Amino acid sequence: MLLRSARMGAAGLVVLALRYGLPLRSAVVDVVTGIVAACFLLSVILPDRSGRSFPDRIGEDRWISLFSFLFLASVGVCIALGLCGGRSPSRALSLGMAIVGGYVAIVSAKVVTARLGSWLTSSVRPLLIPPATFLFVILAGTLMLMMPQSTRAHVPPLNAAFTATSATCVTGLIVQDTGQDFTGLGQAAILLLIQVGGLGLMTFVALFALFLGHTVGLRESLSLSMVMDSEFVADLKRTLSHIVFWTLSIEAGGALLLYMIWHPLGMQSSSLQTVWHAVFHSVSAFCNAGFSLNATNMEAFSSSPATCAIMGSLIVLGGLGFSVLAGLSTAFIGRLRRERSGFRSVHARLVLIVTAVLLGATMILFLACEWNNTLGGMPTGDKLANTFLESVTPRTAGFNTVPTAELSPAVRWGFTALMFVGASPGGTGGGVKTTTVALLLLTAAAMIRGRSTVDLWGRRIAPLDIMRAASVLVLACLVFAGSFLALLVTERGDQGYPDGLAPSDYMFESMSAFGTVGLSTGVTGTLTPTGRIAIMLTMFLGRIGPLMLAVASGRFLAVRYTYPQARVTIG
């Protein structure tokens, strides 16, 4: 009862702040927050209707209990500081209310996520879980970005929804300046959406379910394994362990390196601001989101080769996929132990080879076409560093150190193709994925050679995987074609397209949205409301489409009959 009251109070707190624009330090907000915190705390201490003992309740929901005890200890420290620590009562009270607010936020997130995950995995078909979770996150993000505390000026609901969709789908297309139009709270909300969208809400649901004390039944476990694309239920914990470890390690390492480079430059007003910028861009790069707190994205760092190298490396690591990262670490540890090591996984080897080929080919194209264009006037070292980042970013990242609108037509066409390919399965990027294109090319090569099967490194590729690859490619073409057509219809006025834009610009925009890339030639800010809705839908379908198809094809019904074979003429 108390826990239910706390949840209702937390929801009421959000509604009050959203509806009436209450400041975060408002007395009303403080009182409601305190009541909610008390309800959460009493739900842990007081006996419940099931008659469970206090130790049993702590054991079954140990994380909320841990948060509650840490909260009590922190409040005790604040009281001690206020009474005998020399701090003024007002400062001690302000610190105490900040701790109360943090406690309410953490416990509310844990409870809501666990409840949502339990309902989704037990009541919703696995095929519908990806769109349902992403829609929930987008809606919650829209509400957060509409709060007066999140913006420095009024942000229309459609723009808030566009920003939330772009962040959740890790795209990076913006209609509001992230660094100028949003406050620290709004930027934190966008960063949270990027992190949740990059890893997937069901990753957090599974994390709470399997590690943070939530009981999981057989039906829930099977649903989680399908959504997480895990072949066995027993693999879920190992998969989640890899995801959490690599995410925290790479993002923390990237933030530290960026801070070490940016702090001596003195581009921010304080060290704390530099830390925030480093953390934001590290998470955004690893999640392949493309969001930046700078008005011109990363163009201000075109003369910083180290920044280009770090950002490009974070993008590559995020796009490889967690299973490939785990394979890399295993091979590296084996080398250190002088054991025979190598990639036994066909998937990992294919991903690494395709990634290297695409990166090398793009760098050659970019250097050849942009040496005296957007790279003109730069030292050779800066040209190579910018080329590396610009060659990585079209495959779903969206950062740019040179103006995208000034790229040569050949490079823009190459970028369009790369945006369609995207990152690798299991990573944080979008697109049809590297393995999809590779499998279809291998299938074509096998057909040309007169082979009825696709063989790779002594292994035969399953026909189901080839069917999935072909299905992803066809559906991707349909989504892109529909999006491009919608922009051509909605954006053309009586005097033609605005600001001298051409149909090729809208093609680039549609592909950027589908591939969840975020690069733009200047179209995004000129879109009509209908055009923005079309791009939002494209970003959404580009993010969840391949995942839904993977879930749908993960389990097939047994068919006890077959029809006679028929031939269809091809070509």
NORQUIWO-V393487 format. One record per residue. PHI is phi in degrees with one decimal (999 if undefined). BURIAL is 1 if it has 16 or more other ideal C-beta (glycine too) atoms within 10 Angstrom, else 0. D_FIRST is the distance of its C-alpha to the first C-alpha in whole Angstrom. Layout:
BEGIN
PHI/BURIAL/D_FIRST  PHI/BURIAL/D_FIRST
END
This chain:
BEGIN
999/0/0  -67.1/1/4  -65.6/1/5  -65.3/0/5  -63.5/1/6  -65.2/1/9  -64.0/1/10  -64.0/0/11  -66.4/1/12  -63.3/1/14  -64.4/0/15  -63.5/0/16  -62.3/1/18  -63.8/0/20  -63.6/0/21  -60.9/0/22  -64.5/1/24  -73.0/1/26  -76.1/0/27  -109.5/0/28  62.9/0/29  -68.6/1/28  -66.7/0/29  -63.8/0/27  -101.5/0/28  -63.0/0/27  -62.8/0/26  -63.8/0/23  -63.4/1/22  -61.8/1/22  -64.7/0/20  -63.0/1/17  -62.4/1/17  -62.2/1/17  -63.9/1/14  -61.8/1/12  -61.4/1/14  -63.5/0/13  -63.4/1/9  -60.6/1/10  -66.1/1/12  -67.0/0/10  -66.2/1/8  -85.6/1/12  -83.6/0/13  -77.2/0/11  -67.3/0/11  -103.0/0/8  -70.6/0/9  -76.5/0/12  78.6/0/14  -69.2/0/15  -73.9/0/17  -60.1/0/17  -62.1/0/19  -65.2/0/18  -65.6/1/15  -65.4/1/17  -67.4/0/20  -79.0/0/17  -130.0/1/16  -66.7/0/19  -73.9/1/19  -64.0/1/16  -63.3/1/17  -62.9/0/20  -59.2/1/19  -67.0/1/17  -68.5/0/20  -63.3/0/23  -62.7/1/21  -61.3/0/21  -65.1/0/25  -66.2/1/26  -63.4/1/24  -61.7/0/27  -64.9/0/30  -63.7/1/29  -64.0/0/29  -63.7/0/32  -65.1/1/34  -71.3/1/33  -86.7/0/35  -136.0/0/37  -98.9/0/38  83.8/0/40  -82.0/1/37  -69.5/0/37  -57.3/0/34  -65.9/0/33  -69.0/0/34  -64.4/1/31  -66.5/0/29  -62.1/0/29  -64.4/1/29  -62.3/1/26  -68.0/1/24  -64.6/0/26  -66.5/1/24  -60.9/1/21  -61.9/1/21  -64.1/0/22  -62.0/1/19  -63.0/1/17  -64.1/0/19  -66.3/1/19  -66.9/1/16  -61.8/1/15  -62.1/0/18  -64.9/1/17  -66.1/1/14  -63.7/1/15  -64.1/1/19  -63.6/1/17  -64.5/0/15  -62.4/1/18  -64.0/1/21  -62.1/1/19  -68.3/0/19  -64.1/1/23  -74.5/1/24  -101.2/0/23  -120.7/0/23  -111.8/0/26  -60.3/0/30  -54.0/1/31  -62.3/1/33  -92.2/0/31  -65.9/1/29  -57.6/1/31  -65.5/1/31  -64.9/1/28  -68.0/1/27  -67.5/1/30  -63.4/0/29  -62.0/0/25  -66.2/1/26  -63.3/1/29  -62.7/0/27  -62.7/1/25  -65.8/1/28  -61.7/1/30  -63.6/1/27  -64.2/1/27  -76.1/1/31  -85.1/1/31  -65.9/1/29  -58.2/1/32  -70.4/1/31  -91.9/1/32  -128.5/1/35  -90.7/0/38  -147.8/0/39  -63.3/0/38  -113.1/1/37  -58.3/0/38  -55.2/0/35  -64.7/0/37  -68.0/1/38  -63.9/1/35  -65.9/1/34  -62.7/1/37  -64.0/1/37  -63.7/1/33  -65.8/1/35  -63.2/1/38  -70.8/1/35  -66.1/1/33  -87.2/1/36  44.6/1/38  -98.8/1/41  106.1/1/42  -69.9/1/43  -132.6/1/43  -117.7/1/43  -131.4/1/42  -70.4/0/43  -62.4/1/40  -79.2/0/42  -98.9/0/43  -88.7/1/40  -115.0/1/37  -76.5/0/36  -58.8/0/35  -65.0/1/31  -64.5/1/32  -64.2/1/35  -64.7/1/32  -63.8/1/30  -63.4/1/33  -63.4/1/33  -63.3/1/30  -62.8/1/31  -62.6/1/34  -65.4/1/32  -66.6/1/30  -67.8/1/32  -67.1/1/35  -90.0/1/33  94.2/1/31  -60.3/1/27  -66.4/1/27  -63.8/1/29  -70.5/1/26  -61.5/1/23  -65.3/1/26  -62.0/1/26  -63.3/1/22  -68.3/1/22  -97.9/1/25  -118.5/0/25  -107.9/1/22  86.3/1/20  -100.9/1/19  -73.8/0/20  -120.2/1/23  -88.8/0/24  -64.1/0/28  -62.2/0/27  -63.4/1/25  -63.5/1/28  -64.6/0/31  -63.6/1/29  -62.7/1/29  -64.7/1/33  -70.1/1/34  -68.0/1/32  -82.8/1/33  56.8/0/37  -102.8/1/37  -68.8/0/39  -124.5/0/37  -61.7/1/34  -65.2/0/35  -80.3/0/36  -61.5/1/33  -64.2/0/32  -65.5/0/36  -60.9/1/36  -66.1/1/32  -61.5/0/34  -63.6/1/37  -61.8/1/35  -64.6/1/33  -62.2/0/36  -68.1/1/39  -62.1/1/37  -64.2/0/36  -67.1/0/39  -70.2/1/41  -64.6/1/39  -66.2/0/40  -63.8/1/43  -64.0/1/44  -63.5/1/42  -64.0/0/44  -65.1/1/48  -63.7/1/47  -63.5/1/46  -62.5/0/50  -83.3/1/52  -82.2/1/50  -60.3/0/50  -66.0/0/54  -72.3/0/54  63.7/0/52  -79.9/0/51  -107.8/1/48  -73.4/0/48  -152.4/0/46  -64.7/0/45  -63.6/0/41  -63.9/0/42  -64.8/1/44  -60.3/1/42  -63.2/1/39  -63.2/1/42  -65.2/1/43  -64.7/1/39  -60.2/1/39  -73.7/1/42  -66.4/1/41  -64.9/1/38  -62.3/1/40  -71.0/1/43  -64.3/1/41  -82.5/1/39  57.0/1/42  -89.3/1/40  84.1/1/43  -75.3/1/41  -137.5/1/43  -86.7/1/43  -94.9/1/47  -62.7/0/48  -109.1/0/51  58.8/1/48  -106.6/1/50  -64.5/1/54  -68.2/0/54  -107.7/1/54  -65.2/1/57  -97.2/0/59  -116.8/1/57  -57.3/1/57  -64.2/0/55  -62.5/1/52  -61.4/1/53  -66.6/1/53  -69.0/1/50  -62.9/1/48  -63.3/1/50  -66.1/1/49  -61.5/1/46  -63.4/1/46  -63.1/1/48  -62.4/1/45  -69.1/1/42  -86.7/1/44  -70.6/1/46  105.2/1/43  -70.2/1/41  -66.5/1/42  -69.7/1/46  -61.8/1/45  -63.4/1/44  -64.0/1/47  -61.0/1/49  -65.6/0/47  -63.3/1/48  -64.9/1/52  -65.9/0/52  -64.2/0/51  -63.2/0/53  -63.9/0/56  -63.3/0/55  -85.6/0/56  59.7/0/59  -99.2/0/57  -69.5/0/58  -137.3/0/56  175.6/0/55  -87.1/1/53  -79.6/0/53  -78.4/1/51  -62.5/0/53  -59.6/1/50  -62.6/1/50  -63.6/1/53  -64.9/1/53  -61.0/1/51  -65.4/1/53  -67.2/0/56  -64.3/1/55  -61.6/1/53  -65.2/0/56  -64.2/0/59  -63.7/1/57  -64.5/1/57  -64.0/0/60  -65.0/0/61  -67.9/1/59  -63.4/1/61  -63.2/0/64  -62.0/1/64  -66.9/1/62  -63.8/1/65  -67.0/0/68  -94.6/1/66  -113.7/1/65  -55.8/0/67  -108.0/0/69  -106.0/0/66  -71.4/1/63  -91.6/1/64  -59.5/0/67  89.0/0/68  -87.1/1/66  -62.7/0/67  -59.4/0/67  -61.8/0/64  -66.7/1/62  -61.8/1/63  -66.2/1/62  -66.0/1/59  -65.7/1/58  -64.4/1/59  -60.2/1/57  -65.6/1/54  -67.8/1/55  -81.2/1/56  -84.7/1/52  -65.4/1/50  -64.7/1/51  -86.7/1/49  87.2/1/46  -90.8/1/46  93.4/1/47  -82.6/1/48  -145.3/1/52  -105.8/1/54  -128.3/1/57  -61.4/0/57  -64.8/1/56  -65.6/1/58  -95.1/0/61  -67.6/1/61  -68.6/0/64  -57.1/0/63  -63.7/0/64  -68.9/1/61  -63.3/1/59  -67.0/0/59  -62.4/1/59  -62.6/1/55  -60.9/1/55  -65.2/0/55  -66.0/1/53  -63.5/1/50  -69.1/1/51  -67.7/1/51  79.6/1/48  -92.0/1/46  -109.9/1/46  -60.3/1/43  82.6/1/40  -93.1/1/41  -97.8/1/39  -96.4/1/42  -116.0/1/43  82.5/1/46  -78.8/1/47  88.7/1/47  -62.9/1/50  -68.3/1/50  -61.4/1/50  -64.6/1/53  -63.0/1/55  -63.3/1/54  -68.8/1/56  -66.0/0/59  -65.7/1/59  -65.1/1/59  -62.2/0/62  -63.7/0/64  -64.5/1/64  -64.6/0/65  -63.2/0/68  -83.2/0/69  79.1/0/69  -95.9/0/66  -90.3/0/64  -128.8/0/61  -104.0/1/59  -111.9/0/60  -148.8/0/59  52.8/0/60  74.7/0/60  -129.0/0/57  -96.5/0/57  -72.4/1/54  -64.9/0/52  -56.3/0/53  -61.4/0/49  -64.5/1/49  -67.8/1/52  -62.4/0/51  -63.8/1/47  -62.9/1/50  -65.0/0/52  -65.4/1/49  -61.1/1/47  -63.6/1/50  -64.9/0/51  -64.9/1/47  -63.3/1/48  -62.7/0/51  -65.9/0/50  -63.7/1/47  -62.4/1/49  -62.8/0/52  -64.9/1/49  -66.5/1/48  -61.8/1/52  -63.1/0/53  -62.3/1/50  -68.2/1/51  -60.9/0/54  -79.9/0/54  -81.6/1/51  -96.4/1/53  -84.5/0/56  -99.1/0/58  -64.5/0/61  -100.9/0/62  93.2/0/61  -82.7/1/58  -72.6/0/57  54.0/0/59  68.6/0/61  -73.4/1/59  -117.7/0/60  -54.3/0/58  -63.4/0/58  -66.0/1/56  -73.2/1/54  -62.6/1/54  -61.0/1/53  -64.4/1/50  -63.3/1/49  -67.4/1/50  -63.0/1/48  -69.6/1/45  -64.2/1/45  -78.8/1/46  49.0/1/43  -94.2/1/45  106.4/1/45  -74.2/1/49  -149.2/1/51  -95.2/1/54  109.4/0/53  -77.7/1/51  -54.4/1/48  -68.5/0/48  -96.6/1/50  -65.0/1/48  -73.1/0/48  -53.6/0/44  -65.4/0/45  -64.4/1/46  -66.3/1/43  -64.5/1/41  -62.6/1/44  -68.4/1/43  -59.5/1/39  -64.9/1/40  -65.2/1/42  -60.5/1/40  -63.6/1/37  -68.0/1/40  -65.9/1/42  -82.3/1/38  -97.5/1/37  -57.1/1/40  -59.3/1/41  -66.0/1/38  -62.9/1/37  -66.2/1/41  -63.9/1/40  -66.1/1/37  -64.4/0/39  -92.6/0/42  -73.1/1/40  -134.9/0/40  -111.9/0/43  -72.3/0/43  -71.6/0/46  -112.7/0/49  -97.2/0/51  -146.3/0/54  -135.9/0/56  -86.6/0/58  -61.4/0/62  -73.8/0/62  -127.8/0/63  -108.5/0/65  -121.9/0/64  -71.1/0/67  -118.9/0/65  84.2/0/67
END
